[in-house]
Amino acid sequence: LMRALKSILGSPLIDEKTALGSKMVALTEVVEIFVRHLKQKAEAFAGEEMTAVVHGRPVRFVDNDEAADAKAQRVLEGIARKVGFQHVAFVYEPIAAAYHYEESAAREETVLIADIGGGTSDFTVIRIGPERRLKADRTSDILANDGVRIGGTDFDALLNLDAVMPLLGKGTQLIEKNLPMPNALYFELATWSTINFTYTFQNERMLIELVAGAREPEKVARLLKVIRQRLGHRIAFAVEDGKIALSDGETTALPLGFIEPALDALATRSGFDAAIDAKTDKLFETATSCICDAGLTPDGIDTIFFTGGSGRVPAVRNAITRAAPNARATTGSDFLSVALGLTREAQKRFA
């Protein structure tokens, strides 16, 4: 019950453990279990052993920390080798998406690739075309790369905090001190990678006391139920579905009947846009920086190619298109463009 697994490698969670069944397991081991499973499924499909892999990776696992970024890649490479890959290569995910987009390109273009993933948003400015894709070395075609640790799980968390957590007591005043409920637990519960950490006896005991001292005890009682019954992931799935619904509609109801009969959270496009405004501003800045690093003006971009599920969020899409307002915008497969580009690169390197 996790999202954006690779983003763990670029966070303090890289050294943390989580409950898996009846035991505590390092989060890096969870990543290993997932990679091993993918390898086994691929081998079953192909009918032969897989000994080489081209791993996609974000442009930056970590913002502004080269040592931590290098550590994250080393950990991922170590996992790949531990599950049985003898040859391991890495490609930035937006470059892989560019290679997939290039397969259908009929003319030469300068493209801004916007890969809006679960944990990071990554950008590449690249020259592509029917003749360029025949080149063995594409180094001169790749004009710039940039990225930032903002992704779909961040948008989920912000929508969760805006629409759901107030129903669980966020913002409620405590009678004795006339202070609001402490926010830390709400932020952990709204964040995919830390939901499991909220399910503790200490939190239950704290909430029992806070129910008695809150001006809206029924809301804090809902939070206590969520912690006791471990309902955080069910909330997260409802929020994720709501985020997707707001890509097409102006309002949506997030069903929370598993907490309390007939309980819904109302989410609006305008409220969601406001909640993620600081994040979308940062995406605009990062896309603009990537174009500048490529030595181009916004008019030098012919096409913006979006991939990744959160590239369909209107506020995200609008922020990035502002970086090159005259470019044509097109969308690839939300979840396959990077994978298909990596497959093409693996064929070139290891076939």
C-alpha positions in Angstrom: 0.0 0.0 0.0 2.6 2.5 -1.1 3.1 5.0 -3.9 6.3 6.4 -5.5 8.5 3.7 -4.1 11.7 5.1 -5.6 11.2 8.4 -3.8 11.9 6.6 -0.5 15.5 6.3 -1.7 15.8 10.1 -1.8 14.4 10.8 1.6 15.2 10.1 5.3 13.0 7.1 5.0 15.8 5.3 3.3 17.0 4.2 6.7 13.5 3.5 8.3 11.5 0.4 8.8 7.8 -0.3 8.4 5.5 -3.1 9.5 5.0 -5.8 6.9 2.7 -8.5 8.3 4.0 -9.4 11.7 7.5 -8.1 11.4 9.4 -4.8 10.9 11.1 -4.5 7.5 13.4 -1.9 6.1 11.8 0.2 3.5 14.7 -0.5 1.1 13.7 -4.2 1.6 10.2 -3.3 0.4 11.7 -1.8 -2.7 13.8 -5.0 -3.1 10.7 -7.2 -2.8 9.0 -5.2 -5.5 12.0 -5.2 -7.9 12.4 -9.0 -7.4 8.7 -9.5 -8.2 9.0 -7.5 -11.4 12.1 -9.5 -12.4 10.3 -12.8 -11.8 7.2 -11.7 -13.7 9.4 -10.6 -16.7 11.3 -13.9 -16.7 8.1 -15.9 -16.6 6.8 -13.9 -19.5 10.0 -14.1 -21.6 10.7 -17.7 -20.6 14.4 -17.0 -19.9 16.6 -15.4 -17.2 17.0 -11.7 -17.1 20.6 -10.7 -16.3 20.7 -7.0 -17.4 18.5 -4.0 -16.6 18.1 -0.4 -17.6 16.7 1.3 -14.6 14.8 4.6 -14.9 15.6 7.2 -12.3 14.5 10.7 -11.6 16.8 13.6 -12.6 17.1 14.2 -8.8 16.3 11.7 -6.1 17.1 14.6 -3.7 17.0 18.3 -4.3 20.3 20.2 -3.9 22.2 17.3 -2.3 24.5 15.5 -4.8 25.9 13.1 -2.1 22.4 11.9 -1.1 21.4 11.6 -4.8 24.4 9.4 -5.5 23.6 7.3 -2.4 20.1 6.8 -3.6 21.3 5.5 -7.0 23.9 3.2 -5.3 21.2 1.7 -3.1 19.0 1.1 -6.2 21.9 -0.5 -8.0 22.7 -2.6 -5.0 19.0 -3.8 -4.9 19.2 -4.7 -8.7 22.3 -6.7 -8.2 21.0 -8.4 -5.1 17.9 -9.7 -7.0 20.1 -11.1 -9.7 20.9 -8.5 -12.4 24.5 -8.7 -13.4 24.5 -5.6 -15.6 22.8 -2.4 -14.4 22.5 0.9 -16.2 20.5 4.0 -15.5 18.7 6.5 -17.7 16.9 9.6 -16.6 13.1 8.9 -16.9 12.2 11.9 -19.1 15.0 10.9 -21.5 13.4 7.5 -21.7 10.0 9.1 -22.3 11.6 11.2 -25.1 12.9 8.0 -26.8 9.4 6.6 -26.8 7.8 9.8 -28.1 10.4 9.9 -30.9 9.3 6.6 -32.2 6.2 8.3 -33.7 7.9 11.6 -34.6 7.5 12.5 -38.3 9.8 15.6 -38.2 12.6 17.1 -36.2 11.4 18.9 -33.1 12.8 20.4 -29.9 10.8 19.0 -27.1 10.3 19.7 -23.4 9.5 16.4 -21.8 7.5 16.8 -18.6 7.4 13.5 -16.6 5.1 14.1 -13.6 5.6 11.0 -11.5 4.4 9.9 -8.1 7.3 11.4 -6.1 9.2 13.6 -8.5 8.7 15.8 -11.6 11.4 15.6 -14.2 12.2 17.6 -17.3 14.4 17.2 -20.3 14.9 19.4 -23.3 15.9 17.2 -26.3 16.1 17.3 -30.0 14.3 14.4 -31.6 13.5 13.3 -35.1 13.4 10.3 -37.6 17.1 10.7 -38.4 18.3 11.5 -34.9 16.9 8.3 -33.5 19.3 6.3 -35.7 22.3 7.9 -33.9 24.3 5.6 -31.6 25.2 8.5 -29.3 22.5 11.0 -28.4 24.5 13.1 -26.0 24.5 16.2 -28.3 20.7 16.0 -28.7 20.1 16.2 -24.9 20.2 19.9 -24.2 19.2 20.0 -20.5 17.8 18.0 -17.6 16.2 19.3 -14.4 13.9 17.9 -11.7 12.3 18.5 -8.4 10.9 16.3 -5.6 7.3 17.2 -6.3 4.8 14.6 -7.6 1.4 13.0 -7.4 1.7 11.9 -3.8 2.4 15.5 -2.8 -0.8 16.6 -4.5 -2.7 13.7 -2.8 -1.4 14.8 0.6 -2.4 18.5 0.0 -5.9 17.5 -1.2 -6.2 15.2 1.8 -5.2 18.0 4.2 -7.6 20.4 2.6 -10.7 18.3 2.1 -10.5 15.3 4.5 -8.4 16.1 7.6 -10.7 18.9 8.8 -13.4 16.3 9.2 -11.0 14.4 11.5 -10.4 17.4 13.6 -7.6 19.3 11.9 -8.0 23.0 12.9 -10.3 22.1 15.8 -9.6 24.1 19.0 -8.6 22.5 22.3 -10.7 23.9 25.1 -8.2 24.2 27.9 -5.4 26.0 26.0 -7.5 27.4 23.2 -5.0 26.1 20.7 -5.7 24.1 17.5 -5.1 20.4 17.4 -1.4 19.5 16.7 -0.8 19.2 13.0 2.0 16.6 12.9 -0.3 13.5 13.0 -2.5 14.9 10.2 0.5 15.5 8.0 1.8 11.9 8.6 -1.6 10.5 8.0 -2.0 12.4 4.7 1.3 11.3 3.3 1.5 7.9 1.6 5.0 7.0 2.8 4.3 7.7 6.5 0.7 6.5 7.0 2.0 3.3 8.6 3.9 5.2 11.2 0.7 6.7 12.6 -0.6 3.4 13.8 0.9 3.5 17.3 -0.4 3.0 20.9 1.1 6.3 21.8 -1.1 8.1 19.2 -4.2 6.2 20.4 -3.5 7.2 24.0 -2.9 10.9 23.0 -6.1 11.0 21.0 -8.2 9.6 23.8 -7.1 12.5 25.9 -7.7 15.0 23.1 -11.2 13.8 22.4 -12.1 14.8 25.9 -10.5 18.2 25.5 -11.6 19.2 22.0 -14.3 21.7 21.1 -15.5 19.3 18.4 -14.9 15.9 20.0 -16.8 14.0 17.4 -14.2 15.0 14.7 -11.3 13.9 16.9 -13.1 10.7 17.7 -13.2 10.0 13.9 -9.4 10.4 13.9 -9.0 8.0 16.8 -11.1 5.4 14.9 -8.9 5.9 11.8 -5.8 5.2 13.8 -7.3 2.3 15.8 -8.7 0.6 12.7 -5.8 1.5 10.4 -8.0 3.3 7.8 -5.4 5.7 6.6 -4.7 3.9 3.3 -8.5 3.7 2.6 -8.6 7.5 3.0 -5.5 7.8 0.7 -7.2 5.8 -2.0 -10.4 7.8 -1.8 -8.3 11.0 -2.1 -6.4 9.7 -5.1 -9.6 8.9 -6.8 -10.9 12.4 -6.0 -7.8 14.0 -7.5 -8.3 12.0 -10.7 -12.0 13.1 -10.7 -11.1 16.7 -10.4 -9.0 16.5 -13.6 -12.3 16.4 -15.4 -14.9 17.9 -13.1 -15.2 21.0 -10.8 -16.4 19.1 -7.7 -16.3 15.6 -6.3 -17.4 13.8 -3.2 -14.8 11.6 -1.4 -16.8 8.7 0.2 -15.7 8.1 3.8 -18.5 5.8 4.9 -15.9 3.4 6.2 -15.2 6.0 9.0 -18.8 7.0 9.6 -22.0 6.2 7.7 -22.9 8.7 5.0 -19.7 10.7 5.7 -18.4 12.4 2.5 -15.7 15.0 2.0 -16.4 17.6 -0.6 -13.5 18.5 -2.8 -13.5 21.3 -5.4 -11.2 22.0 -8.3 -10.7 25.6 -7.0 -9.8 24.4 -3.5 -7.4 21.8 -4.9 -5.7 24.3 -7.2 -5.3 26.7 -4.2 -3.9 23.9 -2.0 -1.2 22.9 -4.6 -0.4 26.4 -5.8 3.1 26.6 -4.2 3.9 23.2 -5.8 2.7 24.2 -9.3 4.7 27.5 -9.1 7.8 25.4 -8.4 7.0 23.2 -11.4 6.8 26.3 -13.6 10.1 27.5 -12.2 11.8 24.1 -12.8 10.5 23.8 -16.4 11.6 27.4 -17.1 15.0 26.7 -15.6 15.4 23.6 -17.8 14.6 25.6 -21.0 17.1 28.3 -19.9 19.8 25.7 -19.2 19.2 24.4 -22.7 20.2 27.8 -24.1 16.7 28.4 -25.4 13.9 30.9 -25.1 10.3 29.6 -24.5 9.7 30.0 -28.3 12.5 27.5 -28.9 10.3 24.7 -27.7 8.2 23.1 -30.4 6.3 20.6 -28.3 5.7 19.8 -24.6 5.3 16.1 -24.1 3.5 15.1 -20.9 3.8 11.7 -19.3 3.0 10.5 -15.8 -0.5 10.4 -14.2 -0.3 13.8 -12.5 0.5 15.4 -15.8 -3.3 15.4 -16.3 -4.0 17.6 -13.3 -5.1 20.9 -14.9 -3.2 23.2 -12.6 0.0 21.1 -13.1 -0.5 21.1 -16.9 -1.2 24.9 -17.0 1.9 25.7 -14.9 4.2 23.8 -17.2 2.7 25.1 -20.4 3.2 28.6 -19.1 6.9 27.9 -19.4 6.6 27.5 -23.2 3.1 29.0 -24.0 3.4 28.8 -27.8 4.5 25.1 -27.9 2.1 22.4 -28.9 1.1 20.2 -25.9 0.7 16.5 -26.3 0.3 13.6 -23.9 1.7 10.1 -23.9 0.8 7.0 -22.0 0.6 8.0 -18.3 2.4 4.9 -17.1 4.0 3.3 -20.2 6.0 6.1 -22.0 9.0 5.8 -19.6 8.9 2.0 -19.5 8.7 1.7 -23.3 11.6 4.1 -23.7 13.7 2.2 -21.2 12.9 -1.0 -23.1 14.2 0.6 -26.3 17.3 1.7 -24.6 17.8 -1.8 -23.1 17.6 -3.3 -26.6 20.3 -0.9 -27.8 22.6 -1.6 -24.9 22.2 -5.2 -24.2 20.7 -6.9 -27.3 
